[in-house]
Amino acid sequence: MGSGRGALILALLLLLVPFSTIPVIADEGRNDDWIREESPASPEKMALSVWQPSLASVMWDVAWSPSYARDASGIDISRDLAVVGLDGTLSVWNNSDGRVVMRVDHHMQLLGVDWLDGGHVITLDQRHNWDVYTLFDDGLSRPSDQIEHRSGHWSSNMTGIEQNWGHDMEVSANGTRVVFCGGRPDSGGEIVVVDTAYLLGLSTEKNSISLQTPDIVKVCRWSEDGASIATIERSSGGDSIRVYDSVSLEQTTLHNIATGSSGWHLDWKGSSQYSVAWTKSSGESVVSHFIEDGQLEWYSPLEENVTRIAWSTLTDSLYVGLLNEGQVLKLDAAGKVVEKKGWHAYRSSRSDIRALDIDASGNQMASVGQDGTVVIWSMAEFRGHPAHDSSIMREFEISPSEVLVAIAKGSGSLSIKDIKSGKEIQSCVHPNWGDSSQDVPYVKSVKWLVDDGLEKAVIGYTDGLIQWCSIVDSEETFDTQTLGVFEIFGRLAVKDKNTLVITSVVDGSDSLTGGKVRVLTRIAPQVWEVANTWDCDDTCWVMEFNRDGTLLATAEQTGKIRIWQTSEAAPSDWLELESPHSHGNYTGVVEWSPRSNLLLSVGWDKRVVLFDIDGSSEVWSRSITFEGFSAGFSLEEPEVIIGSGMASDSSEGEILIYDANNGSLIDSWSTEGIPRGVAITGTASNKRYIAANSTGEWTVWMQDTDEDGHPDSVDLWPEDPSQWADSDGDGYGDNENGSEGDLCPLVSGRSIYDRLGCLDSDSDGWSDADQDWPPHPIGIADAFDEDPSQWNDSDSDSYGDNYFFDIIDELRVNQSGDAFVDDSSQWSDIDGDGCGDNHSWFLNGLWRVDIGDAFPNNSHQCSDQDGDSYGDNYSFTIGDDGLRFEMGDAFPQNPLAWSDLDGDGCPPNSTVASEIDNYPEDASNCQGDPEPSLPENLDIFVTSNSTQWRVKISWHSRGEHTEMIEVFIIELNESVDCDELCIGNASLSFNPAPAGYVDELRYIERSGPTRLIIVVRSTNLQYSTTTEQWSNYSGEELPVEINNETDDTPIPEENNSENESNSSSQIEVRSGKSDNSLLVWGGAAGLVLLIGASILLLRRRGSEEINLLNDSTYSELSPIAQPVCTRCGGTTQVIAHQGHDFHWCGACQQYNT
């Protein structure tokens, strides 16, 4: 006991040696993607199908995940188990099917592991680092290649400045907080508590607290309610137990263990009681149990050395991991020993248990040891079975159906696994597993037997026990020692269900001592007898029956190959044949061809020999680099596989494939460790290479034509290295960067244009939009996922870019889509003229600007600037009469005209009289020289009495083309005719003619005549054209005798109707050149209007002084309010057209804006 404890203390002291003294810069938690870089080497055109790596060779901590699965009996058990070891590996093992689903190689020794939640594992290394890994279990038979990783430092309150070495870590029961603890001899210890959310990267707030302690903190554990943290703190004078408040880290309880003692572990029982495992200075181990306030309840001395303890609430028992015993000790609630079990061992030597963990359901416990074995315990029965063993793999055998593989583990058990999935189907355990035998038996040999259609593994243990194990159960055992002392069990071979052959030696360490071969036959159920025995000159090891059981081959330590004829039913009649050949020394492999009596042997002389037993001749032989450990034939193809390795240290190996016909090397690849078992299974189309190495790792490679790392059997594209899987079954590969890659690998879809393999609701080939793939035009997804005829919408107007229509009567009907893909304001074009039917307009100055088609049913017209309902697109043809047949508006900026029959450019109608075509059918003439027009709104009002004429004349503005205006007033008798010759000097003359309002009043003395002629003349000086208006006014008859006295009474302007003269009886308008005398007589209606206007003007004037006829002095009235032209100051005429007012300026001859 003392030496074992000393070795442990030495090992723990070695752990205190720092790995690095490089200063560390404080940093926050950081994220990175972890990608597996190491994996077994693969043969040419073969890919990994199954890879189950070994776990840590020296395991240090174990933790159950909080995720549950239900076992076959309906009990809830934790699904995953995480294990860390001193080799720096983290492995996660699926408890429900035996797969290793994650393996990470860390850069330092790992001392602690726990689960933050069901998908995240946290580890603590020997220095000051924490690492969080995200678990991905995709159900494959190999560890995930990619894991999300987050890491940081826990020491110095999560900064890492002090670089305290880590010793322990635990997640609180509710999963919200984590406690770290550790320290260094020269700086004392430290406790740090931090939020789980920070470690997961869900929060930037650490919410951490820390406490510096004088002594190194070796253990830190949460109470069940999370209110307290109990620690073991290492001191040279003796360790102490301290309890802290978890919120403040204030110490609430302290008690020292005995002087010179060492505490090893503690665990809480609920939230107020805890137990401590410790060792006295004398070396005796003790478990003490404390209740509230640190009061000792019981004290239990133990005979064994202790490593870990764990309380079970299900059984109300304390479980203790033992040092050098490889067992777990069970104590009841009072500290009394109940029993101990377990076979943690390396071969036959017992090992240490380094960690215990009971899952949250309380139904199972895991123990891990320094032997690299994981044992799962049923808490209700306190029964364990080895779940994983990394110590040494001794034997490996493929079932006859090539579906199962039996792998012998070093701790008294054997695992039957499915070759395709890698899952464990059955675990076969020695019936005495877990007892206190000093030498732990392990599996030394395994062969397969078909019994009534059921495949069974026949297992030979080192203690001589033979066990038959199927995928159903371990149904039969037989202890060969009951037949006599068989010394040390060697190997076995199976002829049929009633015949076995076993070998044994007296001393396994003395290879020169002779051994024996015994034939056993069944004489009754579970009753066997020795039917024949042969002696070996030296140690006999391997044996193998041929395909039909008629020949048996053995190999001795010297390398001699021996052959027995075994066709007779009675083993006593079996005969030894002549030895075919010998190897130079130990030969560990003999294998028969499944098609003939070809025997393959591989020796430690580094030679491979294929021998034809029937022909008594060597077929071929080859030299290899390492010693031979395993071999096998393919079932159909003529290939053999050889496993060889470095026998001296098991550090490396090599697998070779030879052509069985000629011995030519087909392929070879290196392995880590010795390949203790190899095989070739399947046919040419689904061939598998299988290998298991000495550490318990086993691998299956399958044919991979395209060498993409995915076997042809599962590769949906075996000749396309860029694709292999189709998770959603839509025909597009999951590798989006490969050929025809699926951009929606988990959603079945048939889209083919914008992206492959995504949902396409309308089956138009364009995928439905989603959050990461927006619709057109923001992205390129289908903008109309329920319309198979549309997918793009370039202008975002909700009308698709694909435009379809039918033609009826030259118009488009049944339109679908957008006729204007780049114009969001338009989509329809019934007449197909390229102008959208969604019509609107606005004014730009005087003219209309159209948006869309003003003529949606006329393919020849689109716009209408002047709004006269005639399109601006003007065209015509010439008729037989030389005039135009017109289409559209010949005058697009003249709302009163649209036709130009003669094509002379003169409108038939206009607001400007001088523009009007007076000769609409004569292209050579519109109007001749411009003729001036009379003043606008010309008013002449004449009254008289017996002594004088009163003449009032006014107008609003000068006429068109007018440069000078003259007024002639002529008094004549009725009998006298007047023409141009009677006109003298103008009574009024305006040169230049004013643009605005004019109002003049003249009083003229009557000389006797009874009428008055007034001529208003407008003159265009440039062209010498005039227009005149002649007005004839009749006055009151004068008496025959004229009184010489002048009647100076003014003509009243109001109530003067009795004195007013008659309205002019004639109005004559003359126009032309200056010598033109054209006479046009006006009608009486015009005269009446003039008289009415004159009366209105007289009423506005009032009394004014009488002036002579030719007096140039006149009084001008204030002008009437009129719109003024902004260009020239003249008045404008307002024309209302289509809801708008157009202001025409007669002075400057254009519309005013």
C-alpha positions, 0 to 999 in steps of 0.5 A, a space after each residue: 500500500 505504501 509504495 502505491 501511495 508513494 507512486 501516486 504522490 510522485 505522479 501528482 507532484 509531476 503534474 505541478 511542473 509548469 508546461 510553460 513560463 511564457 507570459 500570457 496576455 489577458 484576453 477574453 473568450 475567443 471563438 474559432 472553428 476546429 477542423 480535424 486534421 488527423 485521421 487514419 491514412 487511407 488506401 488508394 481509391 478507398 475511403 473511411 467508412 467507419 472510424 472509431 478511435 481509441 479514447 485516452 490511454 490514461 483517463 483522468 476525468 469523466 462526465 455525463 451529459 444532461 441529454 437523455 436517451 431511453 434504454 431497451 428496458 425503458 430507463 432514462 440514461 444519459 446519452 453521451 459521456 465525455 472523457 479526458 486524459 493525460 495524453 491531452 485527448 477529449 473524447 465523447 462516447 455515445 452511450 446508446 450505441 457505442 460510437 465515438 462521436 468526438 475526439 479532440 487532441 489538446 495541446 496539454 494534459 487535460 485534468 477536468 471535463 464537464 458539460 455546460 449543456 447537452 451540446 457543449 463540453 468544457 475542459 480544464 487543462 493543467 495550466 490555466 486554460 478552459 476550452 468549450 467544444 460544441 458537439 455535433 453528432 450527425 449519426 455517422 460512424 466516425 467522429 465529426 470533422 468540424 467542431 465549434 471551439 471557444 477558449 480562454 483563461 480562468 486564472 486571475 479572475 478570468 484574465 490568466 495573468 497569474 497563470 495559476 495551474 488548474 486542478 479542478 472544475 465543476 458546473 453547478 447543478 442548474 448549469 448556470 455557473 462554473 467554478 474553477 480552482 487551482 494554484 501554484 506552490 509559490 503563489 497560493 491558490 485561487 477560486 473563480 466563479 463565472 457565468 456559463 453564458 459567458 463561457 458559451 459566448 451567449 453573453 459578454 458579461 462574465 459576472 465573475 468573482 474570485 478569491 485568492 487563497 494561501 494554499 493551492 485549491 485541489 478540489 472545488 465542488 458545488 452543493 446541490 442547491 448551488 449556494 455553497 462551494 466546498 474545497 480541499 486546500 493543500 498545505 504542508 502541515 495538513 490539508 483543510 476543508 473549507 466551505 464558501 458562500 457561492 455568491 460572495 466567496 466568503 468562508 462559512 466553514 473551516 476544518 482541518 484534516 489531521 496533521 500531515 494528512 492529504 485530502 483527495 476528493 470530496 462530494 456533496 450529499 444534497 446541499 448541507 452534507 458532504 464526504 471527504 476522502 483523505 489519507 493519514 500521515 500513516 498511509 491509511 485511507 479514510 472517508 469522513 462524512 460531515 453534516 451542517 456546519 462541518 460537524 462530523 457524522 461518521 468516520 470510515 477507515 478503509 483498507 484500500 487507497 482512495 482516488 474519487 468518491 461519488 454520492 448516489 441519491 438513488 441508492 443512498 450510498 457512497 461510491 469510492 474509486 480505489 487506487 491499484 485495485 481497479 475496483 469501486 467500493 460501495 459504502 452505505 449511508 452510515 459509511 459501512 462497506 457493502 461490497 466492491 467490484 470492478 476489473 479496471 486492468 491492463 491485461 491481467 494487472 489491475 489499474 487505478 480508478 481516476 474518476 467517477 460520475 453519476 448521471 443526473 437521472 441517478 441510474 448509471 455511473 461511469 468509472 474511468 481508469 488509468 488503464 484507458 477503460 470506461 466502465 458503465 455501472 447500473 446503480 440499482 444492481 451495482 453491476 458494471 460492464 466495460 463500455 470502451 477499452 483503449 488498453 490493448 486489442 488482442 483479437 479481431 474476427 469477422 463473422 461469416 456473414 461479414 456483417 459483424 466484427 468481434 473485437 476483444 477488449 483487455 478488461 475481461 470483455 468482448 464487443 460485437 459491432 456492426 461493420 457498416 455503422 460502427 455501432 456496438 450490438 452486444 457486449 460480452 463479459 466474463 461471467 466473473 467480471 468485477 470479482 476480486 481475482 488477483 489476475 484479471 482474465 482477458 480475451 485471448 482468442 475469438 472465432 465465429 460459429 454458425 449454430 442453427 443460423 445464428 452467428 455466435 462468437 466463441 471466446 477464449 479467456 486467459 483463465 481457460 473459460 470459453 464463452 459463446 456469445 451471440 447478438 442475443 446474449 451470452 448463452 453458454 460458458 465452459 471452463 476448460 480447467 474442469 478437464 484438468 490443469 491446462 497451464 496457460 490458455 493459448 488460442 482456440 479454433 472452431 470446427 463446428 458447434 460440437 468440436 473445438 481445438 485449444 492450445 496451451 503452454 506451461 509458461 507463457 514467458 518461456 517460448 521454448 517450453 513445449 505446448 499442447 494442442 487438445 481437441 474438445 468435443 461436446 458430449 452433452 449440453 455444457 459437457 465437454 471432453 478431450 478427444 485428442 491431444 498433440 504435443 508441440 516442440 515449443 509454444 503453440 499459438 495460432 490455429 485455423 481450420 480450412 473452409 470445410 473443416 477438413 484441414 487444420 493449420 497451426 504455427 509454433 514459436 519457431 515458425 514451423 507450420 503444421 498441418 492436420 488432416 481433420 476430415 474424419 468425424 472422430 478426432 482420434 482419427 485425425 492425422 498430421 501431414 507433412 509440414 509444408 514450410 517454416 518461417 525463421 521465427 515466431 509466426 502469429 498468422 495462418 489463414 486459409 483461402 475461402 475458395 481453395 486450400 491455399 494457406 497464407 502465413 506471416 511471420 516475425 521473420 518479416 515474410 509472407 508466404 502463400 502455399 498450395 497445400 494440395 499441390 505441396 508448392 509455394 505459390 509466392 512469398 514476399 518480404 515486408 518491413 515489419 513483423 506480421 500480426 494479422 492477415 486475411 483473404 477476400 471472399 471473391 476477388 483474389 486479394 490478400 491483406 497483411 497487417 504488420 507492425 513494430 513488435 518492439 514498441 507497437 509504435 507503428 505499422 503497415 497494411 499491405 494488399 497483394 494480388 493472391 494470384 501472383 503476389 504483386 503489391 496492389 496497395 499499402 499504407 501506414 498505421 498508428 500502432 500495430 494492426 492486430 486484425 485485418 480483413 477484406 469483405 464484400 464484393 468488387 462493388 462494395 469491398 471493404 478493408 477492415 483493420 483494428 490496432 493494438 490500442 482498440 481503434 478500428 477502421 473500415 475503408 470502402 471502395 471510393 472510385 472518385 476518391 472523395 473520401 466517401 465510399 461508393 456504397 454510400 456515395 450517390 455520385 461515385 464517379 464525381 469527387 465533388 458530390 456524395 450525399 443528398 440529404 433532402 433527396 432532391 437529386 442535388 448534392 449537399 456540397 454546394 461548391 460541387 457540381 450541381 451543388 444543392 444550396 438548400 441541402 436540407 430542403 427538398 426542391 427542384 429549382 434549377 436557375 437561380 440556385 439548385 435544389 431549393 423550394 420551387 412552389 410554382 415549378 418554374 425552375 426559380 426558387 422561392 425567396 427566403 431570408 437569406 435569398 431575397 426575391 428579384 430585383 433585390 436578389 435573384 429568387 422568384 418574385 412570383 413564387 405562385 406564378 409559373 410564368 413569372 419570376 423576375 420583376 426588374 422595376 418592382 411594380 408587381 408585374 413580371 418581366 415575362 410579357 405575353 399577349 394575344 392579338 385581336 383587331 390589331 390590339 393586344 388582349 389577355 396581357 400577362 406580365 410587364 410590357 415595360 420591365 424597367 419602368 415601374 409606372 407602366 406595365 400595359 400596352 394594348 396598342 403595342 406602340 411602346 407607350 404605357 397605358 397608365 396615362 398621366 400628364 403635367 404642364 411644362 410651360 404652356 405645353 403638356 408633357 405626357 406620361 404614358 399613352 394618351 391614345 392607348 388604342 391607337 398604335 400610331 399615337 402616344 403624346 398630345 402636347 396641346 391637348 387637342 386629342 390629336 396625337 403628336 405623331 403626324 403623318 400623311 399621304 397625298 391624294 389625287 387632288 394634291 391634298 393630304 390624307 392626314 393622321 395626327 396633329 400637324 400643329 402639336 403646339 396649337 390646341 385649335 388646329 391639327 390639320 394642314 391639308 395643303 402642307 403650307 404650315 399655316 393652321 386653319 384656326 388659331 388664337 392669332 388671326 394673322 396665323 390662320 390659313 386663309 387659303 387652306 387648299 393653296 400651299 403657295 399662300 396663307 395670308 399674303 403680306 401681314 395686314 394690321 388689325 384694328 385695335 382690340 375692343 375698339 369703342 366709338 361713341 358720338 353724341 351731339 346738340 345744336 352746337 357741338 359734337 361729342 366724340 369718345 373713342 377707346 380701345 384695349 390694345 393695339 391690333 396684330 401687326 399694327 405699328 401706327 394707329 390714326 383717327 380721322 374725324 370728318 364733318 359732312 353733309 348728308 348729300 356729300 360722299 366721302 372717300 380717301 380723298 376727303 381725309 385730311 390730317 389725323 385728329 389723333 395719331 399714335 406712332 408707334 401704336 401703344 400696346 395698352 389701353 387708350 381712351 380719348 374724348 373730343 368736342 367738335 363745334 358744329 359747322 352745320 353738317 348733319 353727319 360725322 365720319 370717323 375713320 380709324 386706321 391701323 398701319 403696318 409701316 413695314 409692309 405698307 398695309 392698312 386696315 381702316 374702319 369707317 363709321 358714319 354718325 348722324 347729328 341733330 338737324 340745325 335750324 334754317 337760320 342760325 342764331 349768331 349767339 353761341 349756345 355754350 351749354 355743355 352736352 350733359 353726360 348723364 340723362 342726355 338721351 334726348 340730345 343724343 344723336 342717332 347711332 351710325 348707320 354705316 360702319 365700313 372696314 377697309 384693308 389692304 395696301 395704302 391705296 386700297 379702297 375696299 368697302 365693307 358695310 357693317 350691320 346694325 348690331 355692331 352699331 348698337 354695341 358701339 352705342 352701348 359701349 359709348 354710353 358706359 364710357 360717358 358715364 365714367 368720364 363726367 364733364 370735360 372741356 370742349 376742344 376743337 377738332 384738330 386739338 391735340 390735347 386730350 385726357 386719357 382715362 385710367 386703364 381697365 384692369 387687364 392681364 399684362 404680358 410679362 414679355 412686352 407689357 401688353 395686355 393678354 387675352 385669356 383662352 380657356 381650353 381643356 381645363 386650363 387658361 392660355 394667355 395670348 398676347 396680341 402685342 408680341 404674338 405668342 402665348 404668355 407663360 
